[in-house]
């Protein structure tokens, strides 16, 4: 079977099972899982990127979580838009500079994690509070977003394993010869 068809079929299978499973556990975030999945695939979709993509996603979430703690604690007494702009101006280059470490080298994944964290706390009532962000529960963005993103990376890996077993066409290099 051609690779495109194998990926389409394996993607449909894994996505449908994942959707069913996430609906059984409503505290987890299926949209985060799909972001983690896509990030894994666009980073090459191989076993070799599992650790790096996962570390970058969690690094991004952790960076945004720390940012949100500073904002919600009121450590900076400027208006929220000014505070947010200052912190983003500091964190964006920090995330990029940290990519010198090979484990944090997938800059887009770090920003996906950062953005996912903020999407969750900005759009989910009662999550942008010190109480929620420091709890040891799925109310804590650091926990729920990280777990959901990492599940997504795992789903992407499972999709590639299934697809690789279904592919029957020769690799591109062999076709050209």
C-alpha positions as a Markdown table, in Angstrom:
| # | Residue | x | y | z |
|---|---|---|---|---|
| 1 | Unk | 0.0 | 0.0 | 0.0 |
| 2 | Unk | 1.3 | 3.5 | -0.7 |
| 3 | Unk | 2.7 | 5.4 | 2.3 |
| 4 | Unk | 0.0 | 8.2 | 2.0 |
| 5 | Unk | -2.8 | 5.6 | 2.2 |
| 6 | Unk | -1.1 | 3.8 | 5.1 |
| 7 | Unk | -0.8 | 7.0 | 7.0 |
| 8 | Unk | -4.4 | 8.0 | 6.3 |
| 9 | Unk | -5.7 | 4.7 | 7.4 |
| 10 | Unk | -3.5 | 4.4 | 10.5 |
| 11 | Unk | -4.3 | 8.1 | 11.4 |
| 12 | Unk | -8.0 | 7.4 | 11.2 |
| 13 | Unk | -7.7 | 4.3 | 13.3 |
| 14 | Unk | -5.6 | 6.0 | 16.0 |
| 15 | Unk | -7.5 | 9.2 | 16.0 |
| 16 | Unk | -10.9 | 7.5 | 16.4 |
| 17 | Unk | -9.6 | 5.3 | 19.3 |
| 18 | Unk | -8.0 | 8.4 | 20.9 |
| 19 | Unk | -11.1 | 10.4 | 20.6 |
| 20 | Unk | -13.2 | 7.7 | 22.3 |
| 21 | Unk | -10.5 | 7.4 | 25.0 |
| 22 | Unk | -10.3 | 11.1 | 25.7 |
| 23 | Unk | -14.1 | 11.3 | 26.0 |
| 24 | Unk | -13.9 | 8.7 | 28.7 |
| 25 | Unk | -11.4 | 11.0 | 30.6 |
| 26 | Unk | -12.8 | 14.5 | 30.3 |
| 27 | Unk | -10.0 | 16.1 | 32.3 |
| 28 | Unk | -7.5 | 15.5 | 29.6 |
| 29 | Unk | -7.3 | 17.7 | 26.5 |
| 30 | Unk | -7.8 | 16.0 | 23.1 |
| 31 | Unk | -6.9 | 19.2 | 21.3 |
| 32 | Unk | -3.5 | 19.2 | 23.1 |
| 33 | Unk | -3.0 | 15.6 | 22.1 |
| 34 | Unk | -3.5 | 16.5 | 18.5 |
| 35 | Unk | -1.0 | 19.3 | 18.7 |
| 36 | Unk | 1.6 | 16.9 | 20.3 |
| 37 | Unk | 0.8 | 14.4 | 17.6 |
| 38 | Unk | 1.2 | 16.9 | 14.8 |
| 39 | Unk | 4.4 | 18.2 | 16.3 |
| 40 | Unk | 5.9 | 14.7 | 16.4 |
| 41 | Unk | 5.0 | 14.1 | 12.8 |
| 42 | Unk | 6.3 | 17.5 | 11.5 |
| 43 | Unk | 9.5 | 16.9 | 13.3 |
| 44 | Unk | 10.2 | 13.8 | 11.3 |
| 45 | Unk | 7.9 | 11.2 | 13.0 |
| 46 | Unk | 10.7 | 8.9 | 13.9 |
| 47 | Unk | 11.8 | 7.2 | 17.2 |
| 48 | Unk | 14.8 | 9.6 | 17.2 |
| 49 | Unk | 12.7 | 12.7 | 17.8 |
| 50 | Unk | 10.5 | 11.3 | 20.5 |
| 51 | Unk | 12.6 | 12.6 | 23.4 |
| 52 | Unk | 13.4 | 16.0 | 21.9 |
| 53 | Unk | 9.9 | 16.8 | 20.8 |
| 54 | Unk | 8.5 | 15.7 | 24.2 |
| 55 | Unk | 11.1 | 17.7 | 26.1 |
| 56 | Unk | 10.5 | 20.8 | 24.1 |
| 57 | Unk | 6.7 | 20.6 | 24.5 |
| 58 | Unk | 7.0 | 20.3 | 28.2 |
| 59 | Unk | 9.7 | 23.0 | 28.3 |
| 60 | Unk | 7.2 | 25.3 | 26.5 |
| 61 | Unk | 4.4 | 24.5 | 28.9 |
| 62 | Unk | 6.7 | 25.0 | 31.9 |
| 63 | Unk | 7.9 | 28.3 | 30.6 |
| 64 | Unk | 4.3 | 29.5 | 30.1 |
| 65 | Unk | 3.2 | 28.1 | 33.5 |
| 66 | Unk | 6.1 | 30.1 | 35.2 |
| 67 | Unk | 5.0 | 33.2 | 33.2 |
| 68 | Unk | 1.4 | 32.7 | 34.3 |
| 69 | Unk | 2.4 | 32.3 | 38.0 |
| 70 | Unk | 4.3 | 35.6 | 37.9 |
| 71 | Unk | 1.3 | 37.3 | 36.2 |
| 72 | Unk | -1.3 | 35.8 | 38.5 |
| 73 | Unk | 0.7 | 36.5 | 41.7 |
| 74 | Unk | 0.9 | 40.2 | 40.8 |
| 75 | Unk | 4.6 | 40.4 | 41.2 |
| 76 | Unk | 4.7 | 43.0 | 38.5 |
| 77 | Unk | 2.2 | 45.8 | 39.2 |
| 78 | Unk | 1.9 | 47.2 | 35.7 |
| 79 | Unk | -1.3 | 46.7 | 33.7 |
| 80 | Unk | -1.8 | 43.2 | 32.4 |
| 81 | Unk | -1.1 | 43.9 | 28.7 |
| 82 | Unk | 2.2 | 45.6 | 29.6 |
| 83 | Unk | 3.2 | 42.9 | 32.0 |
| 84 | Unk | 2.4 | 40.2 | 29.5 |
| 85 | Unk | 4.4 | 42.0 | 26.8 |
| 86 | Unk | 7.4 | 42.4 | 29.0 |
| 87 | Unk | 7.4 | 38.7 | 30.0 |
| 88 | Unk | 6.9 | 37.5 | 26.5 |
| 89 | Unk | 9.8 | 39.8 | 25.4 |
| 90 | Unk | 12.0 | 38.0 | 27.9 |
| 91 | Unk | 10.7 | 34.4 | 27.4 |
| 92 | Unk | 10.7 | 34.3 | 23.6 |
| 93 | Unk | 14.4 | 34.8 | 23.3 |
| 94 | Unk | 15.0 | 32.5 | 26.3 |
| 95 | Unk | 13.2 | 29.7 | 24.6 |
| 96 | Unk | 15.1 | 30.3 | 21.4 |
| 97 | Unk | 18.5 | 30.5 | 23.2 |
| 98 | Unk | 17.8 | 27.3 | 25.1 |
| 99 | Unk | 17.6 | 25.5 | 21.8 |
| 100 | Unk | 21.4 | 25.4 | 21.9 |
| 101 | Unk | 20.8 | 22.4 | 24.2 |
| 102 | Unk | 20.2 | 19.4 | 21.8 |
| 103 | Unk | 17.3 | 18.2 | 24.0 |
| 104 | Unk | 15.5 | 21.6 | 23.5 |
| 105 | Unk | 16.4 | 22.0 | 19.8 |
| 106 | Unk | 12.9 | 21.8 | 18.3 |
| 107 | Unk | 12.0 | 25.5 | 18.8 |
| 108 | Unk | 8.5 | 25.1 | 17.3 |
| 109 | Unk | 7.6 | 22.4 | 19.8 |
| 110 | Unk | 8.6 | 24.7 | 22.7 |
| 111 | Unk | 6.4 | 27.4 | 21.3 |
| 112 | Unk | 3.5 | 24.9 | 20.8 |
| 113 | Unk | 3.8 | 23.9 | 24.4 |
| 114 | Unk | 3.9 | 27.6 | 25.5 |
| 115 | Unk | 0.8 | 28.4 | 23.3 |
| 116 | Unk | -1.1 | 25.4 | 24.5 |
| 117 | Unk | -0.6 | 26.3 | 28.1 |
| 118 | Unk | -1.9 | 29.8 | 27.5 |
| 119 | Unk | -4.8 | 28.6 | 25.4 |
| 120 | Unk | -5.9 | 26.4 | 28.3 |
| 121 | Unk | -5.6 | 28.9 | 31.1 |
| 122 | Unk | -7.0 | 31.8 | 29.1 |
| 123 | Unk | -10.1 | 29.9 | 27.9 |
| 124 | Unk | -10.9 | 27.6 | 30.8 |
| 125 | Unk | -12.6 | 29.3 | 33.7 |
| 126 | Unk | -10.8 | 29.2 | 37.1 |
| 127 | Unk | -7.5 | 28.0 | 35.7 |
| 128 | Unk | -5.6 | 31.3 | 35.6 |
| 129 | Unk | -5.3 | 31.3 | 39.4 |
| 130 | Unk | -2.5 | 30.5 | 41.8 |
| 131 | Unk | -4.7 | 27.9 | 43.4 |
| 132 | Unk | -5.3 | 26.0 | 40.2 |
| 133 | Unk | -1.8 | 26.5 | 38.8 |
| 134 | Unk | -0.2 | 25.1 | 42.0 |
| 135 | Unk | -2.6 | 22.2 | 42.6 |
| 136 | Unk | -1.6 | 18.6 | 42.1 |
| 137 | Unk | -4.5 | 17.9 | 39.8 |
| 138 | Unk | -5.7 | 18.1 | 36.3 |
| 139 | Unk | -6.8 | 21.7 | 37.0 |
| 140 | Unk | -3.1 | 22.6 | 36.9 |
| 141 | Unk | -2.1 | 23.6 | 33.4 |
| 142 | Unk | 1.4 | 22.3 | 33.9 |
| 143 | Unk | 0.0 | 18.8 | 34.6 |
| 144 | Unk | -2.9 | 18.5 | 32.2 |
| 145 | Unk | -1.4 | 20.2 | 29.2 |
| 146 | Unk | 1.9 | 18.4 | 29.5 |
| 147 | Unk | 0.2 | 15.0 | 29.9 |
| 148 | Unk | -2.1 | 15.7 | 27.0 |
| 149 | Unk | 0.7 | 16.8 | 24.7 |
| 150 | Unk | 2.8 | 13.8 | 25.6 |
| 151 | Unk | -0.1 | 11.4 | 25.0 |
| 152 | Unk | -0.3 | 13.1 | 21.5 |
| 153 | Unk | 3.4 | 12.4 | 20.8 |
| 154 | Unk | 2.7 | 8.8 | 21.7 |
| 155 | Unk | -0.3 | 8.7 | 19.4 |
| 156 | Unk | 1.8 | 10.0 | 16.6 |
| 157 | Unk | 4.4 | 7.3 | 17.3 |
| 158 | Unk | 1.8 | 4.6 | 17.3 |
| 159 | Unk | 0.4 | 5.9 | 14.0 |
| 160 | Unk | 3.9 | 5.7 | 12.4 |
| 161 | Unk | 4.4 | 2.2 | 13.7 |
| 162 | Unk | 1.0 | 1.0 | 12.2 |
| 163 | Unk | 1.6 | 2.9 | 8.9 |
| 164 | Unk | 5.1 | 1.4 | 8.5 |
| 165 | Unk | 3.6 | -2.1 | 8.7 |
| 166 | Unk | 1.1 | -1.3 | 6.0 |
| 167 | Unk | 3.5 | 0.3 | 3.5 |
| 168 | Unk | 4.4 | -1.9 | 0.6 |
| 169 | Unk | 5.7 | 0.5 | -2.0 |
| 170 | Unk | 9.5 | 0.8 | -2.3 |
| 171 | Unk | 11.3 | 3.8 | -0.7 |
| 172 | Unk | 11.7 | 6.9 | -3.0 |
| 173 | Unk | 15.4 | 6.2 | -3.5 |
| 174 | Unk | 14.7 | 2.7 | -4.8 |
| 175 | Unk | 12.1 | 4.0 | -7.2 |
| 176 | Unk | 14.5 | 6.5 | -8.8 |
| 177 | Unk | 17.1 | 3.8 | -9.7 |
